[in-house]
Amino acid sequence: MAISSGMGTSGLVDKSGVITGWTQMPEGYTTGAFDWVGMILICFVLPLAITWAIGKIFVPKELSRRR
């Protein structure tokens, strides 16, 4: 079963969907620190790093308009 499929533009559906999915896992599976670190990296750190890098590329070349 797909959890949070078709997220659309809602930014928190993916994070809450992952946590909801973790609570509905089959018996014998436990969510560990590796799962939490992966979610934090993919949902928060990676978007921050990508946005920062794109800003460093576009702003000096005046490809971005700041108002």
N, CA and C atoms as a LAMMPS dump frame, in Angstrom:
ITEM: TIMESTEP
0
ITEM: NUMBER OF ATOMS
201
ITEM: BOX BOUNDS ff ff ff
-5.0000000000000000e+02 5.0000000000000000e+02
-5.0000000000000000e+02 5.0000000000000000e+02
-5.0000000000000000e+02 5.0000000000000000e+02
ITEM: ATOMS id mol type element x y z
1 1 1 N 0.837 -1.167 0
2 1 2 C 0 0 0
3 1 3 C 0.889 1.24 0
4 2 1 N 0.587 2.167 -0.856
5 2 2 C 1.344 3.407 -0.924
6 2 3 C 0.826 4.379 0.129
7 3 1 N 1.749 4.928 0.881
8 3 2 C 1.383 5.898 1.914
9 3 3 C 1.76 7.277 1.408
10 4 1 N 0.826 8.201 1.482
11 4 2 C 1.026 9.584 1.046
12 4 3 C 1.331 9.679 -0.44
13 5 1 N 0.796 8.772 -1.222
14 5 2 C 1.009 8.877 -2.663
15 5 3 C 0.153 10.014 -3.195
16 6 1 N 0.632 10.69 -4.215
17 6 2 C -0.082 11.839 -4.758
18 6 3 C -0.047 13.009 -3.806
19 7 1 N 1.129 13.342 -3.31
20 7 2 C 1.247 14.375 -2.288
21 7 3 C 0.859 15.752 -2.789
22 8 1 N 0.95 15.986 -4.068
23 8 2 C 0.622 17.309 -4.57
24 8 3 C 1.627 18.328 -4.088
25 9 1 N 1.143 19.483 -3.66
26 9 2 C 2.054 20.547 -3.239
27 9 3 C 2.136 20.687 -1.726
28 10 1 N 1.54 19.793 -0.997
29 10 2 C 1.575 19.886 0.454
30 10 3 C 2.922 19.41 0.979
31 11 1 N 3.671 20.295 1.583
32 11 2 C 5.019 19.969 2.026
33 11 3 C 5.098 19.085 3.238
34 12 1 N 4.071 19.073 4.074
35 12 2 C 4.137 18.266 5.288
36 12 3 C 3.511 16.887 5.13
37 13 1 N 2.839 16.643 4.027
38 13 2 C 2.197 15.339 3.853
39 13 3 C 3.24 14.236 3.804
40 14 1 N 4.357 14.483 3.146
41 14 2 C 5.364 13.438 3.047
42 14 3 C 5.954 13.08 4.401
43 15 1 N 6.251 14.063 5.232
44 15 2 C 6.834 13.789 6.545
45 15 3 C 5.836 13.096 7.465
46 16 1 N 4.624 13.594 7.514
47 16 2 C 3.618 12.968 8.372
48 16 3 C 3.231 11.601 7.829
49 17 1 N 3.268 11.436 6.514
50 17 2 C 2.962 10.137 5.924
51 17 3 C 4.001 9.092 6.271
52 18 1 N 5.258 9.493 6.319
53 18 2 C 6.323 8.564 6.697
54 18 3 C 6.151 8.127 8.143
55 19 1 N 5.903 9.074 9.022
56 19 2 C 5.727 8.737 10.438
57 19 3 C 4.491 7.869 10.627
58 20 1 N 3.407 8.174 9.922
59 20 2 C 2.202 7.344 9.989
60 20 3 C 2.502 5.938 9.486
61 21 1 N 3.256 5.836 8.423
62 21 2 C 3.625 4.53 7.895
63 21 3 C 4.468 3.737 8.876
64 22 1 N 5.356 4.421 9.599
65 22 2 C 6.176 3.738 10.588
66 22 3 C 5.326 3.159 11.709
67 23 1 N 4.227 3.824 12.046
68 23 2 C 3.371 3.311 13.117
69 23 3 C 2.521 2.139 12.659
70 24 1 N 2.408 1.934 11.358
71 24 2 C 1.57 0.851 10.82
72 24 3 C 2.406 -0.264 10.193
73 25 1 N 3.652 -0.39 10.611
74 25 2 C 4.537 -1.404 10.048
75 25 3 C 4.169 -2.785 10.567
76 26 1 N 4.539 -3.814 9.826
77 26 2 C 4.265 -5.183 10.281
78 26 3 C 4.961 -5.479 11.603
79 27 1 N 4.464 -6.493 12.261
80 27 2 C 5.015 -6.878 13.55
81 27 3 C 6.475 -7.307 13.392
82 28 1 N 7.298 -6.903 14.309
83 28 2 C 8.703 -7.261 14.266
84 28 3 C 9.595 -6.177 13.692
85 29 1 N 9.026 -5.154 13.075
86 29 2 C 9.83 -4.063 12.532
87 29 3 C 9.834 -2.916 13.525
88 30 1 N 10.989 -2.415 13.823
89 30 2 C 11.084 -1.26 14.709
90 30 3 C 11.798 -0.128 13.978
91 31 1 N 11.342 1.064 14.226
92 31 2 C 11.956 2.241 13.634
93 31 3 C 13.152 2.633 14.487
94 32 1 N 14.299 2.693 13.856
95 32 2 C 15.516 2.998 14.598
96 32 3 C 16.056 4.377 14.279
97 33 1 N 17.198 4.657 14.842
98 33 2 C 17.84 5.953 14.645
99 33 3 C 18.207 6.172 13.178
100 34 1 N 18.584 5.105 12.478
101 34 2 C 18.949 5.224 11.07
102 34 3 C 17.766 5.74 10.242
103 35 1 N 16.557 5.281 10.564
104 35 2 C 15.356 5.758 9.866
105 35 3 C 15.131 7.246 10.108
106 36 1 N 15.268 7.675 11.355
107 36 2 C 15.07 9.089 11.692
108 36 3 C 16.13 9.975 11.056
109 37 1 N 17.373 9.526 11.066
110 37 2 C 18.45 10.309 10.445
111 37 3 C 18.195 10.434 8.944
112 38 1 N 17.776 9.349 8.314
113 38 2 C 17.466 9.389 6.883
114 38 3 C 16.342 10.355 6.575
115 39 1 N 15.292 10.348 7.385
116 39 2 C 14.174 11.264 7.144
117 39 3 C 14.609 12.715 7.328
118 40 1 N 15.388 12.987 8.35
119 40 2 C 15.853 14.36 8.586
120 40 3 C 16.737 14.825 7.432
121 41 1 N 17.627 13.951 6.962
122 41 2 C 18.506 14.325 5.853
123 41 3 C 17.715 14.589 4.578
124 42 1 N 16.818 13.69 4.232
125 42 2 C 16.099 13.808 2.967
126 42 3 C 15.039 14.913 2.998
127 43 1 N 14.385 15.095 4.135
128 43 2 C 13.282 16.055 4.195
129 43 3 C 13.711 17.469 4.578
130 44 1 N 14.834 17.614 5.255
131 44 2 C 15.222 18.943 5.73
132 44 3 C 16.599 19.383 5.234
133 45 1 N 17.613 18.569 5.446
134 45 2 C 18.995 18.972 5.139
135 45 3 C 19.223 19.051 3.631
136 46 1 N 18.8 18.03 2.892
137 46 2 C 19.012 18.028 1.447
138 46 3 C 18.3 19.188 0.752
139 47 1 N 17.011 19.469 1.038
140 47 2 C 16.39 20.641 0.412
141 47 3 C 17.081 21.954 0.777
142 48 1 N 17.547 22.068 2.028
143 48 2 C 18.265 23.272 2.434
144 48 3 C 19.551 23.425 1.636
145 49 1 N 20.31 22.347 1.489
146 49 2 C 21.582 22.404 0.769
147 49 3 C 21.372 22.703 -0.714
148 50 1 N 20.361 22.095 -1.316
149 50 2 C 20.082 22.335 -2.734
150 50 3 C 19.66 23.784 -2.953
151 51 1 N 18.787 24.297 -2.097
152 51 2 C 18.33 25.682 -2.226
153 51 3 C 19.489 26.654 -2.06
154 52 1 N 20.354 26.399 -1.087
155 52 2 C 21.514 27.252 -0.864
156 52 3 C 22.434 27.237 -2.086
157 53 1 N 22.692 26.039 -2.633
158 53 2 C 23.589 25.925 -3.788
159 53 3 C 23.019 26.634 -5.016
160 54 1 N 21.735 26.476 -5.251
161 54 2 C 21.1 27.145 -6.393
162 54 3 C 21.168 28.659 -6.206
163 55 1 N 20.962 29.135 -4.986
164 55 2 C 21.068 30.567 -4.713
165 55 3 C 22.462 31.09 -4.974
166 56 1 N 23.481 30.316 -4.594
167 56 2 C 24.865 30.729 -4.834
168 56 3 C 25.184 30.794 -6.328
169 57 1 N 24.505 29.994 -7.128
170 57 2 C 24.743 29.997 -8.575
171 57 3 C 23.982 31.132 -9.251
172 58 1 N 22.717 31.299 -8.912
173 58 2 C 21.852 32.224 -9.639
174 58 3 C 22.012 33.68 -9.22
175 59 1 N 22.174 33.958 -7.933
176 59 2 C 22.209 35.344 -7.465
177 59 3 C 23.421 36.109 -8.006
178 60 1 N 24.633 35.572 -7.955
179 60 2 C 25.767 36.333 -8.507
180 60 3 C 25.656 36.58 -10.015
181 61 1 N 24.996 35.71 -10.723
182 61 2 C 24.837 35.883 -12.169
183 61 3 C 23.617 36.72 -12.515
184 62 1 N 22.965 37.242 -11.49
185 62 2 C 21.76 38.059 -11.631
186 62 3 C 20.665 37.342 -12.414
187 63 1 N 20.572 36.028 -12.247
188 63 2 C 19.503 35.252 -12.85
189 63 3 C 18.285 35.186 -11.95
190 64 1 N 18.449 35.679 -10.73
191 64 2 C 17.361 35.704 -9.777
192 64 3 C 17.033 37.158 -9.457
193 65 1 N 15.769 37.463 -9.392
194 65 2 C 15.35 38.837 -9.058
195 65 3 C 15.001 38.916 -7.593
196 66 1 N 15.709 39.722 -6.886
197 66 2 C 15.389 39.95 -5.475
198 66 3 C 14.698 41.294 -5.383
199 67 1 N 13.603 41.297 -4.708
200 67 2 C 12.827 42.545 -4.588
201 67 3 C 12.811 43.02 -3.18
